[in-house]
Amino acid sequence: MATISGGEKLEQALAELGRKLGRGGEVKIGYLSNAKYPDGTSVALVGALNEWGTSRAPPRPAIRNMIREKSSTWSASAAAILKHTNNDVPRTLQLLGEGIKGQWQQSIRDLWSPPLAQSTVDRKGFDKPLIETGHMLNSVGVEVKA
């Protein structure tokens, strides 16, 4: 960490920091619009049906569980990453997004309840909810706009 003293140097340092941070940016994490199954079905639709349930299947709230358990850490993570990247906002958003993506995927892996119907287990050949081919799990994406 550098120490800055003196009026002109401080002004220059603050101006540079303002330039870096002033750009802002946006990060999207989730099933992005281009995420589709081979038959063209939207992964976001399948994810929402799993998250909230249907008339035939109970909710399996992996996303809500992850947000409830992890979101309180995201601000501190963003601050630490911003410091580590020397206030590079696009890089910070990318790294933060990748971290949240990993949390999302882990939440899918960790969810075991409610259990699958026996007919689903028989069709799939195993009893893990939310994972059949791995396509939904691997479709969690990160998109940064800076």
N, C-alpha and C positions, 0 to 999 in steps of 0.2 A: 504494500500500500504506500502510496506517495503522500508526502506532506506538502501542502501548498500554502504559502504565506505571501502576503503582499497583495495590494489592490489589483494590479494589472494581471498577475498570474492567476489570482483567484477568479477574476472576471472571465479570463480565457477558459479556465477549467470548468466553470459553471456554464459558460456558453456551449462548450463542447458536450457536456453532460446533457444540457437541454436539447441540443441538436440530436443526440443519440436517442434520448427518451421521447422527444417530441414527435417522432415519426409514429409512435404507437404501433398497433398491429392487432391481429386477430388470429386465434387458433381454434380450429374445429377438430374435435375428437369424436369418433363414432363411426357409424355405418354411413359413409359418404355416398353421394348420389350415384356415383359410378359403380358401387358395390352391388353386384348381381350374381345370382346363381346361374349355372349353365343354361337353365331354361328361361332366363330373363327375369325371374322373380327378384324383387328388391330385397336385399339383405336387411335393410332398415324395417321393412314391413314384417319380415319373419322375426326380427329382434323385438319389435313392438308387441307382436302377438305373444311371444314367449314372456316378455316382461310383464304384460298386463293380463294375460290369460285370454281364453276364448270360452265359448259355451261348452267346449269339449275338453279343455285343458286348463289346469289351474295356473295362476301367475307364478312365474319363476323370476323374481326381481333382482337379478344379478347387477344390473346397472344402478338401481336405486340403493341396493346394499352397498355398492362401492362408493357411491356419492356420499351416503350417510357416514360411512366409516373413514373415508379418506379426504373429503373436500376441505376439512379444517386444516389440513397440512399444505394445501396448494399455494396459499399466499406466501408462507415462509419458504417453500421450495422455490417459488418464482424469485423471491428476493435473493436467496442464496445463489441461484443460477445466474441472475442478473449480475451479481457481484463477480462471480467466477468468469463470466464472459466479458468482463469489462464493459458492462452496460450495453451489450449487443442485443437489442430487442428481438430481431428475427431469430437469432440463434437461441435466445432464452425461450421464446415461445415454442420453437421446435423441440428443444430438450424437455421442457415442461410437458408438452403434448405427448412426447414419447413415453414419459414417465406415467402419465395418466392412462395412456393406451395400455401399458403394461399392467396397471392396476385393474383396468376394465377386463382384460383378458384373464387375469388371475381370478377375478371374481366369478367369471364364467366357469373356470376350472374348479373353483371351490364350492360351487352351488350343487348340492345333492338333494335338496328338499324343495318342494314335495317330490316324492319318488315318481318315476314313470309308471304308467299303466302296464300291466303285464303284457298286453297285446303289443305295446310299443317295444318293450324289452325283447319280446319274441321276434319282432320284425327286424330290430336293429342288431340283436345278438349280444347286447350288453345294456347295463342299467344306468349309464351316466346321462343325466339330463343336460340339455343345451348343447351337447356335442354329438354329432352323428358322423359327419365327414370332416369336420374341422373348418369348413368353409366360413361359417359365421364367425368363429373365433379368429380366424386369420384375416377377416375382412374389416376388423377395427382399424381405422385409418386416422392419419393426422394430416391436416392441411393448414399451412400458415400463410396469412396475407399480411404483408408488412408495408 
